[in-house]
Amino acid sequence: MNKTYFLLILLFLSSLLGSSQSLYVNDVNGDLNILSISDIKKITFSSINMRITLNSGDIIFQPLNELESYRYDQNSLSQSDLESLNNDLKIYPNPTKHSVTFSFNPKSNTPYDYRLVDMLGKVILSKDLGVLSGPFSNTLDIQSLPSGVFFLELRNATEKISKKIIKF
């Protein structure tokens, strides 16, 4: 079971004098929770919030408009950690002529949807996928589309991942 916390004051990723790295979180009751960095599986950012996934499966959301302060320490959180969701979305074959398949492992219990958009942002295809569990794969028939560059946008309530598709 996932708990959702809303953070009021956020994080200090520091290792002063060899002390352990911690994340300080105020939950919805105003209680201060101190999380060890070793308890955190992943921290991701979307356009609307920061999502902290704990090793226990609990998920903590911080709306970016309520974020008071944070400090990013390159030694504590790598760029590859932030890009892991983007790397999870696979598109093949790419480039393609007739069809393209995309696959990913859902990281959230919220509904997903996808959109295929052209270079001007016009939505060509879209579909609601609902709540997904386990690996997901879908094939799109793009044979009737003109040659060019398109973008597949995979979205849920907290994240949007976009990958380029080349149609020849």
N, CA, C and O of each residue as an XYZ file, in Angstrom:
672
protein
N       0.851     -1.170      0.000
C       0.000      0.000      0.000
C       0.898      1.235      0.000
O       1.856      1.321      0.768
N       0.578      2.173     -0.861
C       1.373      3.393     -0.967
C       0.802      4.479     -0.090
O      -0.413      4.666     -0.026
N       1.684      5.199      0.590
C       1.291      6.386      1.333
C       1.679      7.580      0.479
O       2.715      7.568     -0.185
N       0.866      8.585      0.497
C       1.211      9.805     -0.205
C       1.441     10.897      0.811
O       0.577     11.167      1.645
N       2.583     11.518      0.750
C       2.925     12.639      1.609
C       2.972     13.893      0.743
O       3.380     13.840     -0.417
N       2.564     14.987      1.295
C       2.735     16.258      0.626
C       3.799     17.002      1.408
O       3.645     17.240      2.606
N       4.850     17.360      0.749
C       5.979     17.988      1.412
C       5.750     19.476      1.554
O       5.246     20.127      0.638
N       6.114     20.003      2.683
C       6.045     21.443      2.876
C       7.425     22.056      2.763
O       7.598     23.119      2.168
N       8.384     21.395      3.326
C       9.766     21.840      3.211
C      10.548     20.637      2.738
O      10.310     19.520      3.196
N      11.470     20.852      1.834
C      12.074     19.704      1.214
C      13.487     19.430      1.632
O      13.747     19.433      2.835
N      14.354     19.210      0.810
C      15.429     18.324      1.037
C      16.787     18.951      1.154
O      17.106     19.982      0.563
N      17.555     18.274      1.941
C      18.944     18.646      2.108
C      19.747     17.399      1.800
O      19.777     16.458      2.593
N      20.389     17.394      0.664
C      21.225     16.262      0.294
C      22.654     16.688      0.584
O      23.344     17.241     -0.272
N      23.080     16.421      1.804
C      24.403     16.869      2.186
C      25.130     15.770      2.918
O      24.526     14.871      3.504
N      26.412     15.865      2.869
C      27.208     14.874      3.583
C      28.300     15.602      4.355
O      29.488     15.325      4.185
N      27.890     16.521      5.193
C      28.831     17.299      5.972
C      29.484     16.422      7.024
O      28.803     15.716      7.768
N      30.779     16.470      7.080
C      31.563     15.755      8.090
C      31.218     14.272      8.157
O      31.243     13.660      9.225
N      30.900     13.714      7.009
C      30.650     12.284      6.951
C      29.297     11.843      7.485
O      29.059     10.643      7.615
N      28.402     12.774      7.798
C      27.089     12.378      8.296
C      26.281     11.762      7.165
O      26.560     12.005      5.990
N      25.274     10.961      7.520
C      24.476     10.315      6.483
C      23.618     11.343      5.767
O      23.248     12.374      6.328
N      23.317     11.043      4.539
C      22.499     11.934      3.741
C      21.037     11.675      4.078
O      20.611     10.527      4.208
N      20.268     12.766      4.218
C      18.884     12.623      4.644
C      17.964     13.505      3.826
O      18.384     14.494      3.225
N      16.726     13.128      3.820
C      15.655     13.884      3.195
C      14.673     14.212      4.303
O      14.158     13.309      4.961
N      14.406     15.504      4.520
C      13.503     15.940      5.574
C      12.160     16.270      4.940
O      12.079     17.104      4.039
N      11.093     15.604      5.419
C       9.779     15.696      4.796
C       8.734     16.002      5.857
O       8.680     15.327      6.885
N       7.908     17.008      5.619
C       6.731     17.232      6.450
C       5.556     16.568      5.760
O       5.265     16.867      4.602
N       4.868     15.657      6.470
C       3.717     14.998      5.869
C       2.470     15.876      6.022
O       2.548     16.996      6.526
N       1.329     15.356      5.583
C       0.102     16.144      5.590
C      -0.353     16.522      6.997
O      -1.126     17.467      7.151
N       0.105     15.811      8.024
C      -0.231     16.147      9.416
C       0.747     17.138     10.021
O       0.583     17.556     11.167
N       1.771     17.517      9.252
C       2.771     18.446      9.747
C       3.905     17.791     10.504
O       4.798     18.478     11.000
N       3.883     16.468     10.601
C       4.948     15.746     11.300
C       6.185     15.674     10.422
O       6.083     15.435      9.219
N       7.361     15.882     11.020
C       8.621     15.812     10.304
C       9.076     14.363     10.222
O       9.178     13.677     11.239
N       9.347     13.903      9.010
C       9.881     12.571      8.774
C      11.276     12.724      8.194
O      11.482     13.492      7.255
N      12.222     12.003      8.743
C      13.587     12.040      8.239
C      13.853     10.719      7.546
O      13.823      9.657      8.169
N      14.113     10.795      6.247
C      14.358      9.600      5.450
C      15.832      9.527      5.100
O      16.427     10.529      4.703
N      16.416      8.369      5.242
C      17.792      8.162      4.813
C      17.808      8.050      3.292
O      16.891      7.480      2.700
N      18.827      8.581      2.674
C      18.944      8.490      1.223
C      18.955      7.026      0.791
O      18.490      6.710     -0.305
N      19.469      6.132      1.620
C      19.494      4.713      1.268
C      18.086      4.115      1.180
O      17.912      3.047      0.592
N      17.069      4.792      1.760
C      15.687      4.339      1.669
C      14.997      4.793      0.382
O      13.878      4.370      0.091
N      15.668      5.654     -0.384
C      15.070      6.236     -1.577
C      15.526      5.480     -2.810
O      16.722      5.322     -3.058
N      14.543      5.012     -3.584
C      14.836      4.287     -4.814
C      15.081      5.248     -5.965
O      16.005      5.053     -6.754
N      14.242      6.306     -6.065
C      14.341      7.195     -7.209
C      13.686      8.530     -6.905
O      12.681      8.588     -6.197
N      14.257      9.604     -7.440
C      13.639     10.923     -7.389
C      13.489     11.385     -8.827
O      14.472     11.462     -9.563
N      12.259     11.694     -9.231
C      12.012     12.166    -10.594
C      11.245     13.478    -10.550
O      10.524     13.761     -9.593
N      11.407     14.263    -11.583
C      10.733     15.542    -11.705
C       9.833     15.523    -12.922
O      10.226     15.031    -13.979
N       8.643     16.049    -12.785
C       7.767     16.286    -13.927
C       7.550     17.786    -14.005
O       8.158     18.547    -13.252
N       6.703     18.202    -14.896
C       6.456     19.641    -15.035
C       5.638     20.197    -13.871
O       5.580     21.413    -13.689
N       4.997     19.318    -13.071
C       4.152     19.817    -11.988
C       4.609     19.415    -10.596
O       4.239     20.065     -9.618
N       5.416     18.343    -10.482
C       5.836     17.963     -9.148
C       7.116     17.146     -9.143
O       7.630     16.744    -10.187
N       7.609     16.916     -7.950
C       8.729     16.026     -7.735
C       8.164     14.769     -7.091
O       7.319     14.846     -6.199
N       8.630     13.619     -7.544
C       8.144     12.340     -7.051
C       9.320     11.586     -6.446
O      10.351     11.396     -7.091
N       9.153     11.165     -5.212
C      10.184     10.409     -4.512
C       9.630      9.008     -4.304
O       8.637      8.830     -3.599
N      10.262      8.021     -4.911
C       9.845      6.633     -4.762
C      10.780      5.966     -3.759
O      11.998      5.951     -3.936
N      10.190      5.418     -2.711
C      10.979      4.762     -1.674
C      11.137      3.276     -1.992
O      10.331      2.702     -2.725
N      12.167      2.665     -1.442
C      12.387      1.236     -1.639
C      11.209      0.413     -1.136
O      10.974     -0.690     -1.630
N      10.470      0.926     -0.168
C       9.307      0.224      0.392
C       8.106      0.229     -0.552
O       7.138     -0.501     -0.337
N       8.173      1.056     -1.602
C       7.044      1.195     -2.519
C       6.217      2.435     -2.255
O       5.395      2.810     -3.091
N       6.413      3.089     -1.103
C       5.713      4.340     -0.820
C       6.161      5.398     -1.813
O       7.303      5.390     -2.271
N       5.256      6.308     -2.142
C       5.549      7.386     -3.078
C       5.241      8.711     -2.403
O       4.183      8.880     -1.795
N       6.166      9.642     -2.513
C       6.010     10.967     -1.924
C       5.976     11.970     -3.074
O       6.848     11.949     -3.942
N       4.972     12.849     -3.083
C       4.854     13.881     -4.104
C       5.085     15.251     -3.490
O       4.610     15.532     -2.390
N       5.813     16.099     -4.198
C       6.009     17.490     -3.804
C       5.597     18.357     -4.989
O       6.317     18.415     -5.986
N       4.444     19.038     -4.896
C       4.098     19.967     -5.974
C       5.185     21.028     -6.111
O       5.596     21.627     -5.116
N       5.647     21.260     -7.319
C       6.748     22.201     -7.519
C       6.390     23.619     -7.087
O       7.266     24.374     -6.664
N       5.123     23.990     -7.188
C       4.747     25.344     -6.781
C       4.763     25.520     -5.265
O       4.693     26.648     -4.778
N       4.855     24.412     -4.503
C       4.959     24.496     -3.049
C       6.379     24.237     -2.557
O       6.647     24.293     -1.357
N       7.268     23.958     -3.470
C       8.640     23.662     -3.100
C       9.323     24.933     -2.619
O       9.435     25.906     -3.364
N       9.775     24.920     -1.379
C      10.408     26.107     -0.825
C      11.883     26.158     -1.149
O      12.395     27.200     -1.557
N      12.569     25.050     -0.974
C      13.992     25.048     -1.292
C      14.488     23.630     -1.454
O      13.940     22.688     -0.880
N      15.514     23.498     -2.231
C      16.193     22.226     -2.345
C      17.615     22.491     -2.799
O      17.936     23.559     -3.319
N      18.445     21.509     -2.593
C      19.814     21.608     -3.062
C      20.144     20.302     -3.759
O      19.926     19.221     -3.213
N      20.658     20.410     -4.940
C      21.034     19.253     -5.735
C      22.528     19.048     -5.592
O      23.312     19.959     -5.860
N      22.919     17.875     -5.178
C      24.322     17.532     -5.009
C      24.656     16.470     -6.051
O      24.135     15.357     -5.984
N      25.508     16.794     -7.002
C      25.836     15.890     -8.100
C      26.338     14.543     -7.589
O      26.151     13.526     -8.257
N      26.970     14.518     -6.419
C      27.481     13.261     -5.885
C      26.377     12.409     -5.269
O      26.582     11.218     -5.038
N      25.219     12.989     -4.999
C      24.139     12.258     -4.345
C      23.118     11.711     -5.331
O      22.550     10.643     -5.106
N      22.885     12.415     -6.393
C      21.843     12.054     -7.341
C      22.400     12.244     -8.736
O      22.747     13.364     -9.112
N      22.492     11.194     -9.499
C      23.100     11.309    -10.825
C      22.054     11.664    -11.874
O      20.859     11.445    -11.675
N      22.513     12.210    -12.979
C      21.619     12.534    -14.091
C      20.954     11.268    -14.607
O      19.806     11.308    -15.048
N      21.661     10.146    -14.557
C      21.064      8.898    -15.042
C      19.863      8.487    -14.198
O      18.932      7.870    -14.716
N      19.867      8.820    -12.903
C      18.699      8.541    -12.066
C      17.489      9.305    -12.569
O      16.384      8.764    -12.614
N      17.693     10.569    -12.951
C      16.585     11.388    -13.428
C      16.092     10.945    -14.798
O      14.937     11.185    -15.148
N      16.958     10.302    -15.577
C      16.592      9.900    -16.929
C      16.094      8.461    -17.020
O      15.750      8.005    -18.111
N      16.047      7.739    -15.910
C      15.728      6.320    -15.963
C      14.338      6.046    -16.533
O      14.163      5.081    -17.278
N      13.354      6.867    -16.202
C      12.022      6.667    -16.776
C      12.032      6.858    -18.279
O      11.408      6.095    -19.016
N      12.749      7.890    -18.736
C      12.833      8.140    -20.166
C      13.505      6.974    -20.875
O      13.113      6.614    -21.985
N      14.509      6.384    -20.247
C      15.203      5.256    -20.849
C      14.375      3.988    -20.832
O      14.661      3.065    -21.594
N      13.352      3.911    -19.981
C      12.511      2.734    -19.896
C      11.580      2.610    -21.104
O      11.196      1.501    -21.475
N      11.221      3.722    -21.712
C      10.347      3.684    -22.884
C      11.164      3.281    -24.105
O      12.082      3.991    -24.516
N      10.819      2.138    -24.673
C      11.513      1.611    -25.855
C      10.618      1.750    -27.068
O       9.421      1.468    -27.001
N      11.203      2.190    -28.190
C      10.469      2.327    -29.447
C      11.256      1.589    -30.529
O      12.453      1.820    -30.699
N      10.580      0.703    -31.255
C      11.252     -0.091    -32.284
C      10.252     -0.554    -33.335
O       9.075     -0.686    -33.000
N      10.633     -0.807    -34.565
C      11.887     -0.332    -35.141
C      11.826      1.176    -35.338
O      10.747      1.743    -35.507
N      12.934      1.794    -35.317
C      13.001      3.256    -35.466
C      14.345      3.602    -36.093
O      15.387      3.426    -35.461
N      14.332      4.093    -37.331
C      13.231      4.527    -38.201
C      12.378      3.351    -38.695
O      12.783      2.190    -38.644
N      11.198      3.699    -39.167
C      10.245      2.688    -39.627
C       9.464      3.205    -40.827
O       9.437      4.402    -41.112
N       8.833      2.272    -41.514
C       8.018      2.638    -42.670
C       6.538      2.341    -42.448
O       5.678      3.105    -42.886
N       6.237      1.223    -41.763
C       4.846      0.781    -41.656
C       4.265      0.861    -40.248
O       3.168      1.386    -40.055
N       4.986      0.348    -39.279
C       4.471      0.327    -37.911
C       5.623      0.507    -36.930
O       6.790      0.290    -37.254
N       5.251      0.909    -35.726
C       6.235      1.093    -34.665
C       5.635      0.536    -33.380
O       4.444      0.703    -33.116
N       6.458     -0.117    -32.594
C       6.028     -0.685    -31.325
C       6.692      0.093    -30.200
O       7.874      0.427    -30.282
N       5.928      0.385    -29.143
C       6.531      0.984    -27.964
C       6.221      0.093    -26.770
O       5.160     -0.526    -26.691
N       7.174      0.044    -25.842
C       7.000     -0.772    -24.646
C       7.630     -0.066    -23.457
O       8.573      0.711    -23.602
N       7.090     -0.353    -22.278
C       7.616      0.223    -21.043
C       7.058     -0.560    -19.864
O       6.117     -1.343    -20.000
N       7.658     -0.329    -18.709
C       7.172     -0.906    -17.456
C       6.534      0.215    -16.648
O       7.242      1.120    -16.205
N       5.227      0.186    -16.442
C       4.562      1.248    -15.682
C       5.176      1.395    -14.294
O       5.444      0.403    -13.616
N       5.394      2.640    -13.879
C       5.985      2.934    -12.571
C       4.963      3.521    -11.612
O       5.301      3.880    -10.484
N       3.723      3.620    -12.052
C       2.712      4.312    -11.265
C       1.390      3.564    -11.336
O       1.119      2.856    -12.305
N       0.581      3.723    -10.316
C      -0.762      3.146    -10.305
C      -1.799      4.149    -10.784
O      -2.967      4.072    -10.403
N      -1.375      5.088    -11.617
C      -2.288      6.070    -12.192
C      -2.501      5.743    -13.661
O      -1.666      5.069    -14.263
N      -3.595      6.202    -14.253
C      -3.858      5.905    -15.666
C      -2.804      6.527    -16.592
O      -2.323      7.635    -16.353
N      -2.464      5.801    -17.631
C      -1.547      6.265    -18.671
C      -2.329      6.578    -19.937
O      -3.420      6.051    -20.154
N      -1.761      7.438    -20.765
C      -2.255      7.645    -22.113
C      -1.065      7.950    -23.008
O       0.025      8.260    -22.526
N      -1.282      7.862    -24.307
C      -0.218      8.248    -25.229
C      -0.792      9.117    -26.326
O      -1.985      9.083    -26.630
N       0.099      9.895    -26.907
C      -0.237     10.731    -28.064
C       0.908     10.639    -29.058
O       2.075     10.591    -28.668
N       0.581     10.615    -30.316
C       1.568     10.739    -31.377
C       1.356     12.114    -31.982
O       0.267     12.416    -32.470
N       2.388     12.952    -31.954
C       2.269     14.319    -32.451
C       3.302     14.558    -33.544
O       4.366     13.940    -33.558
N       2.966     15.473    -34.469
C       3.916     15.818    -35.519
C       4.830     16.947    -35.051
O       4.739     17.392    -33.906
N       5.696     17.401    -35.921
C       6.677     18.436    -35.568
C       6.026     19.767    -35.189
O       6.647     20.584    -34.509
N       4.797     19.991    -35.617
C       4.098     21.232    -35.290
C       3.267     21.110    -34.012
O       2.632     22.075    -33.587
N       3.273     19.929    -33.404
C       2.513     19.715    -32.178
C       1.095     19.227    -32.408
O       0.330     19.077    -31.455
N       0.732     18.978    -33.659
C      -0.607     18.484    -33.977
C      -0.722     17.024    -33.548
O       0.137     16.203    -33.868
N      -1.797     16.709    -32.817
C      -2.014     15.345    -32.347
C      -2.534     14.497    -33.511
O      -3.581     14.787    -34.089
N      -1.784     13.449    -33.840
C      -2.138     12.543    -34.934
C      -2.945     11.357    -34.412
O      -3.956     10.982    -35.004
N      -2.499     10.770    -33.307
C      -3.164      9.643    -32.661
C      -3.151      9.873    -31.159
O      -2.228     10.496    -30.635
N      -4.157      9.381    -30.468
C      -4.123      9.420    -29.005
C      -4.999      8.282    -28.480
O      -5.965      7.865    -29.119
N      -4.627      7.798    -27.295
C      -5.401      6.714    -26.701
C      -5.180      6.699    -25.201
O      -4.053      6.846    -24.729
N      -6.268      6.518    -24.450
C      -6.187      6.303    -23.009
C      -5.910      4.824    -22.781
O      -6.587      3.963    -23.342
N      -4.917      4.539    -21.958
C      -4.543      3.155    -21.682
C      -5.068      2.663    -20.343
O      -5.120      1.457    -20.104
N      -5.459      3.585    -19.465
C      -5.931      3.202    -18.145
C      -4.776      2.860    -17.218
O      -3.616      3.135    -17.526
N      -5.102      2.258    -16.081
C      -4.086      1.835    -15.115
C      -3.480      0.538    -15.624
O      -4.203     -0.393    -15.979
N      -2.168      0.475    -15.660
C      -1.463     -0.683    -16.199
C      -0.647     -1.363    -15.102
O      -0.157     -0.712    -14.180
N      -0.513     -2.662    -15.218
C       0.369     -3.385    -14.301
C       1.212     -4.341    -15.129
O       0.712     -4.983    -16.052
N       2.467     -4.429    -14.802
C       3.384     -5.285    -15.545
C       3.817     -4.641    -16.844
O       3.337     -3.563    -17.195
N       4.716     -5.285    -17.556
C       5.216     -4.725    -18.827
C       4.071     -4.503    -19.816
O       3.138     -5.301    -19.906
N       4.172     -3.385    -20.561
C       3.136     -3.034    -21.542
C       3.799     -2.821    -22.890
O       4.903     -2.282    -22.972
N       3.117     -3.248    -23.950
C       3.604     -3.072    -25.312
C       2.418     -2.777    -26.217
O       1.332     -3.322    -26.022
N       2.626     -1.914    -27.206
C       1.563     -1.559    -28.142
C       2.198     -1.240    -29.492
O       3.267     -0.634    -29.554
N       1.537     -1.649    -30.570
C       2.029     -1.379    -31.921
C       1.102     -0.391    -32.611
O      -0.118     -0.549    -32.603
N       1.709      0.635    -33.210
C       0.961      1.660    -33.930
C       1.167      1.495    -35.433
O       2.299      1.363    -35.899
N       0.083      1.504    -36.178
C       0.169      1.474    -37.637
C       0.327      2.910    -38.118
O      -0.596      3.714    -37.991
N       1.485      3.231    -38.667
C       1.729      4.604    -39.143
C       1.981      4.634    -40.644
O       2.519      5.607    -41.171
N       1.591      3.572    -41.324
C       1.809      3.444    -42.765
C       1.190      4.590    -43.545
O       1.765      5.032    -44.540
N       0.038      5.082    -43.124
C      -0.658      6.131    -43.872
C      -0.098      7.536    -43.605
O      -0.487      8.489    -44.280
N       0.792      7.672    -42.648
C       1.365      8.984    -42.341
C       2.452      9.347    -43.343
O       3.132      8.465    -43.868
N       2.621     10.635    -43.610
C       3.700     11.039    -44.507
C       5.068     10.808    -43.845
O       5.158     10.689    -42.623
N       6.099     10.747    -44.637
C       7.457     10.638    -44.087
C       7.750     11.857    -43.248
O       7.306     12.961    -43.567
N       8.500     11.664    -42.169
C       8.843     12.794    -41.320
C       9.180     12.356    -39.906
O       9.344     11.169    -39.623
N       9.280     13.344    -39.026
C       9.598     13.111    -37.622
C       8.338     13.316    -36.795
O       7.624     14.305    -36.963
N       8.074     12.374    -35.903
C       6.936     12.433    -35.006
C       7.440     12.189    -33.592
O       8.564     11.724    -33.401
N       6.614     12.499    -32.607
C       6.972     12.276    -31.216
C       5.871     11.476    -30.538
O       4.690     11.809    -30.631
N       6.283     10.409    -29.850
C       5.360      9.644    -29.028
C       5.466     10.197    -27.618
O       6.548     10.207    -27.032
N       4.352     10.655    -27.073
C       4.304     11.177    -25.707
C       3.529     10.189    -24.848
O       2.347      9.941    -25.082
N       4.200      9.635    -23.862
C       3.576      8.736    -22.902
C       3.380      9.526    -21.625
O       4.325     10.123    -21.110
N       2.142      9.534    -21.102
C       1.842     10.395    -19.955
C       1.046      9.646    -18.896
O       0.297      8.713    -19.184
N       1.241     10.094    -17.654
C       0.333      9.736    -16.567
C       0.096     11.017    -15.774
O       0.426     12.104    -16.249
N      -0.464     10.907    -14.592
C      -0.832     12.106    -13.832
C       0.375     12.938    -13.410
O       0.238     14.131    -13.141
N       1.553     12.324    -13.349
C       2.706     13.037    -12.802
C       3.877     13.180    -13.763
O       4.789     13.965    -13.503
N       3.871     12.446    -14.857
C       5.034     12.441    -15.735
C       4.631     12.451    -17.199
O       3.532     12.039    -17.567
N       5.555     12.935    -18.025
C       5.391     12.865    -19.469
C       6.747     12.520    -20.060
O       7.742     13.196    -19.796
N       6.780     11.472    -20.855
C       7.993     11.032    -21.532
C       7.744     11.186    -23.020
O       6.685     10.797    -23.513
N       8.696     11.742    -23.735
C       8.547     11.961    -25.163
C       9.751     11.365    -25.890
O      10.897     11.584    -25.497
N       9.475     10.603    -26.961
C      10.551     10.007    -27.768
C      10.261     10.251    -29.235
O       9.110     10.255    -29.672
N      11.326     10.453    -29.976
C      11.228     10.741    -31.409
C      11.042      9.450    -32.215
O      11.658      8.423    -31.929
N      10.171      9.536    -33.233
C       9.969      8.445    -34.193
C      10.228      9.013    -35.580
O       9.701     10.066    -35.936
N      11.037      8.315    -36.356
C      11.310      8.729    -37.738
C      10.567      7.772    -38.662
O      10.768      6.558    -38.621
N       9.706      8.346    -39.493
C       8.927      7.577    -40.470
C       9.475      7.911    -41.849
O       9.541      9.080    -42.231
N       9.874      6.863    -42.610
C      10.401      7.110    -43.965
C       9.480      6.567    -45.007
O       9.761      6.683    -46.200
